[in-house]
Structures are given as C-alpha cells and as structure tokens.
Amino acid sequence: MLLSLAGCAGDPLQQGNIGGETPIIATGSDATVEAAAADPAPEPVPVPDNAPPLSDDLWQTIRDGLEMPENSERARVRRWVQFFASRPEHLQRVAENARPFLWHVVRELEARDLPLDLALLPIVESGYDPTAYSYARASGMWQFMPYTARRFGLDDNWWHDGRRDVLRSTDAALDYLEWLHGRYDDWALALAAYNAGEGRVDRALSRSDDPDYWSLDLPRETENYVPKLMAVRQILSEADRFAFEWPAVPNEPVTELVTLPGQIELAVAAEMMGMPESELQRLNPGVRRWATPPDGPHRLLVPSDRVDRLREAIAARDPDSLVTWRRHRVRQGEVLGTIAERYGTRVAVLREVNDLRGSLIRAGQYLLIPVGAEAGAPPPSAPSAGPSGRYTVANGDSLWLIAQRLGVTVAELREWNDLAPGAVIRPGQTLAVRGNGDAVREYRVRRGDSLWTIARRFDVRVAELRAWNGLTTDSVLRPGQSLKIRAAGPTGDSYRVRAGDSLWSIANRFQVAVEDLKTWNNIGDNTIRPGQRLRLRPG
C-alpha cells in the first residue's frame, strides 16, 4: 500500500528547466558534499514570538498551524479523503512511524515560519519511513532523488546516506520547499515542483493560460500529489468527523540529537544506553555501517530519556574503546605486515577478517581492521569451554576460526589436542573439544556474513538466530559483532544436510555409525537431500 501512496522528489536535471535556467541553489561538487557531511548540524532557530500557543499534543499543534487552502470541494481531494479514511490502520501505522521524528519536523517548520501543513508531507512521501526507497530511486523520509540530494548538500557515501538521515534530510527538504515557494509564490505549484521537478511544472505553465495548479496538465502522480496532502490535512483537522483518533504525541522531543567526540559503534552506544542496537539503527538509518562515519557527522539521534546516560558513559570511557573496527584504505607500497603492525594486530587476523586467501593487496583496496581488545582474535566474552565432543577440520579452517565457531580460545584448542604453537591442522583431522554440551557458542560476524549464511554454517534457522540474539528483521549485522549460537553442537540432537554431504561424511563428522543414522531417520537407502534434518541420536 505504501508504494501506491508515496511520491518522489523530482530531478530537475533530468526534466530540464525552461531556457536552461540555472537553479539558484546549486551545490554538487564532491568537496561540497563531503564538507556538508562533516559539518555539525545547524543550531535550531528560536521560535518566533508570534507563534501560536503551545498545545500538549503535537498533532493539535499541527492543526493550529494549518494554513494552506483546504480545497475540500475538489473531486480529486474527496477521492483521496475517502481512500485514507477507509484505511485507518495505515494512518495509525504512519502516525506511529512519525512519533520519534515529528517534533523535530514541526520545530523546524515553526522556526522558519512555514505552514505546518508541510509536517504532513512525509505521510504522502514515505509514510514517515526514513528507509523508504522508491522504484524511481527516491530515498528517505522526504524521498530525495540522487541529483536533488547532491544539489542540497546531502552526502551519499560508504558510511552515510544523508537522504536517510532524518534531521539532515528535513533541513534539506525545507530548504528546497522554501526555494520553490519563492520561485512560484504558490504552495500548490511549489509542492508540484517538489514532486515532479521545476522543469515539468514550468513547461506545464507555459502550455496553459491558467497558472493555477488545478488546471495544469501534469503527470498523473503529480496531479494527485497535492490532493493526497489536502486529504490527510482534512482528516487531521476533522478527526471527529472521520472517527479517527490520531495517537497522542507529546509536544516535546521524544528523541534528541547527541553530539559525539568522534566515531562510535552503534552496538557500543546501544549498550551504553541499555537499548537494542536495532532500535538505535531505526532512529539513525542514515548510518549505513556498524559505526558512525569516521570523518563525521559525529552525532546520533537517541531517545530523550537516555541522553544523559549516553553522555555520562562516553565521558567515562576511553575514546579508543568506542570503536573496535576500522576501515583502512591501502596505500601504495603497503603490505599486510605493515598494516597489521600499525594497528597492533596480526597478518593472520587481517586475512581471516577480510577473506584474503594470500597476502596480495592493492592500493585503493579497503580492509576491515580489528583494533583495541578485538585485535587478539578470540572475543573477550567467549566462554572458557565450548560444546563437548570432537570437531572435524574442514577446508579453509584455522585454529582461530574454529575457536570462534565453538566459543573457545585457541590456547584451549592447543591444550586439548597437544598442539604446539604454529602446528598445522589438516582437512579431515579430528580435534577434541571439551566443555558442557549445552554451552552457548559465540560467533564473531565476519565481513560478508548474513544471518542466512551464519544459520547455514551452524545448522540452525534464521528465526532461531534472531530469537537468541534479540534481533528483528530490520537488525543490521556488523563485522566483529558477537552472536550467540544455542544450536546442537557436534554431539547434539540433529543436523541439517548441506550440499555435498553424504551419510558417511556426516557419520564420520559426528562420530556415529552410518547404520545408526539410517535407523534413527528411517532411511531405506543412502539418499539424503540438502536441507533435510537428520537425527544424531535415538529419537
């Protein structure tokens, strides 16, 4: 449903401007974009003295600040009023989406003395979803196209997407809308140009004797764009008539922007505040990776009731402990050895983390670097003993990787198997693994991992991984993150068959007899299929 409701900000470069007119606001060099990304957010402007009296409910504040003509008698508006009014569950969901961000939008509109009708525009654009992405490549709560985003200084790089940064995109969207209103001196035309681009609106005006939006020949989406906004506006202003109760949102910030001393991992910040990392990611969808950008913006939008807790925790921490992973761009002449020495880690760790088969790297290539406590390989939180039984070494295995998988240390693996430092292990070799058979394993996420690949590696389901680790469908994995694995270990209850498995290889891996496997699983011949789950002991 959301796709059918959303518009997208137009791309005037593609659509053209009359007479080749150059837009008044024209940024777009890489340097400008990077500078905009690094600059701190502008301080909010004080609310004008003539602002209406404050209400306790933010939706009521918006009602009090509605200024645009209703146009409720127009057929297009009535049609969309009926559409929205018949879908209260959609409006309810959108209103909840808006809760963390609505105060910031209203505050900025009031500071600019703009109609509060514009606070409803993200409902039409994205359903107040900062992660929304349209088929036309418009992204974010305000649905910026790539060119328009660059034009208004929104960065888009490996670390950060300004279109999904709620506060930055709001600032840019209002800059654009203000400029459009100054150009047309008419909010309906300004909104039409926001949706379709100035070029299309200008051409429509040039073909018409009537400069009124409602009489112009525009793309169908744009002809319905303003009516959608007017429809939502009417349902808000006459909520009793439509028997829709807008969820109360306090007229105070429920989220606040916290300026940080530098780069910080989302998991570290979430742990400091005692909140799920997925919730922090939801508030900061502009952060594309596991950490804020190393060169800024150094800030996070966090729940208001956790701001003091975050600031106090950061003040008490060593700044170097706020990031356990770095991204290093290989320079001309660098080799793995010098990079490992620079960051206090080992070449073997760099190979493992970056999935390198050898030592060949090239200038310009990016490497993920574990730093601080992470540089020594096994996670500090790993339990001292893992699942009991035996492990059969597979192709590509190393002691470090096996220790990660089983939640033990390399030293313990060496001790249990009488292996000297530097000893070579071979595919097919069996290693003893001691400990409690019910112990929780910990797995350190590697570059390129997904929940699906991890679930397959440990013979569990994605839903189980989410449940054990408090993850949602929106959760983002980051290299270095520790996941709990509660599935059956090498001597557990069951095993999911993978491509290339045979009854003999499975029996050998889990130290059972082929005939027992066939008996426990009612297998008449030797045929098994990938994805099939086999019992590893009597039922």
N, C-alpha and C positions, 0 to 999 in steps of 0.2 A: 504494500500500500504506500509506503513511504516514497518509493521510486516514482509513483504516479503523481505525488504531491509536490515533489521538490523541483525547484527551478535551478538555474545556474547562472552565475555572473558571466556576462558576455565578454568576448575577446575582441576589443575594438581593432586590434591589429589585423586580425583575420577578416573582420567585417568591413573595415575601411572607414575613413572619415571624409566628409564632404570637402572637396577642394584640397585634399591632402593636409588638412589642418593638423598641426602637432598638438597633442594634449598638453594642457598647462602643467600637469604633474607628470613628469617623465623621468623616473629613475630607471635602473635596469642594469647598470654595469655590475660585474661580479663584485668589485670592490665595495660598491654602494650596498649591495645586498648583504655582504659579509659584515660591513660596519653596522648595518641596521640590526643584524642578528646579535652582535656583540654588545650594542649599547643597552644600558639599563632601561627598563620600562619607564615611560614618562610619568611624572607625578600627577595624580588626579587633580583636575582643576576644581576649585571650590564651587559649590552650588550657588547659582545666582540668588540675590536677595529676594527677587520676585518669584521664586519657585513656590508652587502650591504647598500647603501644609502637609506634613508627612502623615502617612497612614501606617498602621501597624502591619498591614498586609501589602505585599509588593504588587499583587495583581490589582488591588484597589488603587495604588499609586499610579499604575499604568492607566487605569480607567480615567483617573482625574487628569491625566496628561494627554489624552487623545485629542488631536487637533485636525486631522485630515477629514475631508468631506466623507460622509457615510456612503453615499451612492446606493443606499439600500433598495431603492426602487428599480435599479437596473437588473435586467434579466440575468446577466452573467453573474452578478453578485448573489442574487436569490438562489441561483442554481448551486453555487458553492456553499452558501449558508446551509442549504438542505443536505449537501454532501457531508459537511463537517458535523452538523447537528445529528445526523444519523449514525455517526461513528464516535460516540463519546469515549470509547475505550482508546481510540487513537489520541484524542485530545488529552485524556488522562495521562497516557504514557509520555506524550510530548511535554506536558506540564511538569512531570517528574524529572524528565531529562533536563529541563531548564533550571531546576532548583539550585544546583551548585553555581550557576553562571549568571542567572537573571539579574541579581543585584548589581553586578559589575556592568552589565549592559545598560541598565536603567541609570546608574550613576553617571556613566559616560555621556548618555543622551542628555541628562539634566545639565551636566557641566558644559555641554556645547549648545544648550538651549535648543535642542532638536525635538520634534514631535515624538512622544513616547509610543506612538503607533509603530515606530521602527523597531521597538523591542519585540514585536510580534513577527518581524520578517524572518528570523531563523526558523520559526514554525513552518513557514511556507518553503523555505530553502532546504532545510535539513531535518526538520523535526527536533531541532536543538541537539542534534547529534554531531559532536566535533569530529567524529571519524567517518562521517558520510562521504561517499565518493560516487559520482555520477558517471554514466556511460560516456558523457562528453568530457571527462577528466576534470570536472569541477570537484573541489575537495574542501572539507571543513564545515564548520557550523554556518559560515556565510557563503559557502560554495564558490570560492575563488577559482577562476581558471588560471593556468600557469602564467600566462603573459600578464594578466591583470595583477596577480600576486607579485610578480617581479616589479611591475610598474609602481606598486605601492609599498615596496621595501620588505616584502615577506620572503624570508630565506627558505631555501629548499635544498638541504644537503644530506650527507650520510647520517648525521647526528640528529638533525632537527628539521621539522616541517612547519614553517610559520603559518601555513593555511590551517593547520590543526591546533595551533596554539590559540586558545580561546581569547585571551586578552589582547594579544598582538593582532589577531585577525579582526577582532571587534574594532580596534583602533583604526586599522586599515580600511575596513568596510565603511565606517562612518566618515573617514576622510574622503572616500570615493563618493559616497552619497551626498555629502556636503558639496563637493565639487560639481556633481551632476545637477544638484538643485540650483547652484549658482549659474550653471550653463543654461538651464531651461526655465528657471523661475516657476517651476510647477512640479509638485511631488509625484504626480502620476507619470509624467514624462520621465522624471529622474529615475523612478523605480523601473519603468520600462527599459530605460537605457542600462540600468544595473543588470537587468536580466538578459537583454539582447545585444547590448553594446551601443555606443553613441552612433556608430555608422548606420545601423539599421534604422534607428529612430530618426536620424537626420534625413535619410532617404525617404522614409515614410512621410515625414513632414513636407518634404519638397514635392511629393506627389499629391498632397492634399490641400484643399482650400480651407480646411478647418483644422487648426492646430491642436484641437482637443484630443487627448489620448483615446477617448472612447470612440472616436470616429476614424482613427488611423487604421490603415491596412498593415498589420504587423503579423509576425509568425504566431501561430495558434497558441503556443506556450506563453508568449508574451501578452497576448490578448487576454489570457486567463490569469496572468501573474498578479496584477493589481486586484482583480476581483477576489482572488483567494485571500489576499491580505485583508480586504474590506470585509470578507465573510468572517474571518477569525476575529476581527475587530468587533463586529456586530455581536457575535456570540459572547465575547468578553463583556461588552458594555451592557448586554441584556441577558445576563446569565440566568436570571429568574425565569424569563420567558422561555428559555430553551431547556430549563430544568437541568442545567449542568453546573456542578459545583467545582470551581477551579480550586485545586489543592492549595491550601494556605501556604504562603512562603513569607517568612518574616522579612520586614523591611530593614534588614541589617545583613552584613556579609556572613554567609554560612561557610564561605571559603575565603582565604586571604593569600596574597602573594608574598612569599618569603624570599628575601634576597640571601644568597648563599655566598660563602667565602670563596668558592671555586666549584670544580666538578664534584658531583656526588652520585653514587649509585642509587637507583630507586629502591633497591632492596635494603640498603643501609638506612636510607631516610625513612622508609616504611617501618623498619624495625625500631628506629628511634621513637617513632610516634605510636607504636603499638597498633598498627593498622595493616590490612592486607596490601601487599605490593600491587595487586590488580586494581584496587580502589585508587591508589595513588596514580597509577598509569592512566586510569579513566579520567582523572582530573587534569592530566598533563599529556594528552595524546600527541602533542607536537614533539615530544621526546621519542625519537624513533628507536633508540637502542636502550641498553640496560642502564645507562647513566646519562646525566645531562651533558651537553656538549662541552668539551674541554676548553674551548675559547668563548663560551657563553652562548646564550644568556644563562647566567648563574642564578636561577630562580625556580621556584616550584609553587604551584597553587595547591594549598593544603587546607584541610578542614580547620575552621577558625578555632575550634576548641583544642586543637593540637599544636597550634603555632608556638606557644611558649615552650612546650615540651621539646619541639624540634630545635628551637634556638638554644635552649639550655644544653641539650645533648651535643649539638655541634660545638658549642663553646668548650665543652669538657673533653672533646675528642682530639686526638692528633689529626691534623688535616690530611696527613698521608694515609690515614686509615679510612677515609671517606670513599676512596676508590681502590678496588683490588685488581682491576683490569685496566689496561691502557691500550690504545691503538697507535701503533708505530708505523710510520711510513719509511720504508727502506731507502736510504740514501746511496748515491753512487759510491762503490767501494766497500760498503758494509757487508759483513758476513754474520752468520748466526752466532758465532762465538763472541764477537764484539758486542752484539746486541744483547746477548744473554748476560755478559759481564756488566754492561751498562745498567741493566735493570735488576741485577742480583739474582738471576735465575740460572737455569741450565739449558744447554742446547737440546737435550732430550725432551725437556718440558715444552720448549718452543715448537719442536717438531710435532709433539703429540697434540698440543692445543690447536695448531694451525693445519693439522692433517698433512704434514710435509713428509714425503717418502724419503727424501735425502736432505742435503744441506744447501741445495741450489735455491737462491732467492734472487730477485731482480730489483733494480732501482724503480721506485714508484709503487712497489707492491706494499700492501698493508698487512701487518702482523698483529695479532692479539697477544698482549704481554701480561701474564700474571705478575703482580707486584706485591710487595709487603709480605704478609703472612702467607699469601697464596703461592709465592714463588717456590716453595719447597715441595710441591706436589700434593701429598695427601692432605685432605681438608682437616683443620684442627678439630672439627666437631665429629670426626669419624670415630665410631666406637672401637674399643680395643680388640674386639673379637667379632668375627662375622659368622655366617652360617656354617654349620659343621658339614664335613664331607670332603669331597675331592673335586677338583676343577681340572678339566682337560684343556690344555693350551690350544688356542685356535690361531689360524694365520693372522699375523699383524699384532698379536698380543705382546705386551711387555709386562714386567712386574708392576710397573707404575699403573698401567691401565687396569690390570686385574685387581690390584689393591683398591682402586677407585670403585670398580664394579661391585666388589664384595664388601666394601666398608671396613677394610683393614689397612694396616700400614705395610709398606714394602719390607721394613725390618722384620715384621711378624711373618710375612711370607718366607723370607730368607731363613728365619729361625726354624719354622715348622718344617721346612724342606731341606735344611742343611745346605743352603746355597751361599757360596762366598760372594762378596761384593764383586760385581762385574760378571757373575756367572751368566751363561747364555741359556735361555729356555727355548725349546723347540716345539713346533706344532705337533700335537698328539701327546706331548708329555703330560703326566698327571701330577698335580700339585695337591698336597694336603692342606685343608682349610679347617681350622679349629674354631670352636665357639658354640654359642647357643643357636640351635637350629631355627629359633623363632626371632633371632636378632634382626633389627631393621637395617637394611643396607642403605648406604648413601651413595648417590651417583652425582658426579660433578658434570654439569652440562658443558658440552664442547661446541665449538663453532660449527654451525650447520645442523645441529640437533633440532629435532622437533619432538613433541610428545609422542607422535606416531612411531618415529624411529626408535625412541627410547623404550616405548612399550614393547615393540617387536624384539628389541635386543634382550629384554629381561622377561619376555614371555608373559606379559601382563596386558591388561586392557587400558586404553587411554582414560576411560572413566575412572578406573582404579587409581591411576597416577594423579588425576585431578583431586579425587577424594582424599588420598593420603597426604597431599601437599597443600590443601586449601586453595586449589586453582579453579578458575572459572574458564568458560570458553573464550573469554577475552584476555586471559592472562598471557603475558609475554615472557618467553624464556630468554635468559641471557647467559652467555658463556661464563662459567665459574659458579653459577647457581647450584646449590645442593638440593637434590630431590631425594625423598625417602622412598625406598622400594621395599614393600612388605610382602612381595610375592614369594612363592615357594622357592627355596634355594636349590642347590644341586641335589639335595636328597628330599625335595618337597613332594607335594601331592600330585602335581600334574605338569605337563609340558605341552606347549603349542608347537606343532610341526612347522618347520620353515622349509623354504625351497632348498633342495639338495640333501635334506635329511633322509636317512634310512633307518629301519628298525635297528640294524646293527650299530650304526653310529650313535643313536640315542641310547641304546642299552649300554654301550661302552662308556658314553659320557657320564651316565648316572649309576654305573656300576651295578646293573641288574642284568638278568638273563633275557634274551630275545623271546624265549617261550613264555616267560612270566609276563612280558609286555603284551604279548598276543592274548594270553589268558585274561589278564586284567581288563583288556579293552575289547574283548570279543572279536579279535581279528582272525579271520579264517586263513588268509594268505599273508603275503608280506607287503600288501599295498597300503600305503598311507598317503594323505594329501596335505599340501601346505595349508595351514590354518586349522587343521584337525587338532583337538586337545586329547592327549593321552594321559591315562593314569600311570603314576610311577610306583604305586604300591597297591595292595588289595583294596577294593572299594569298601 
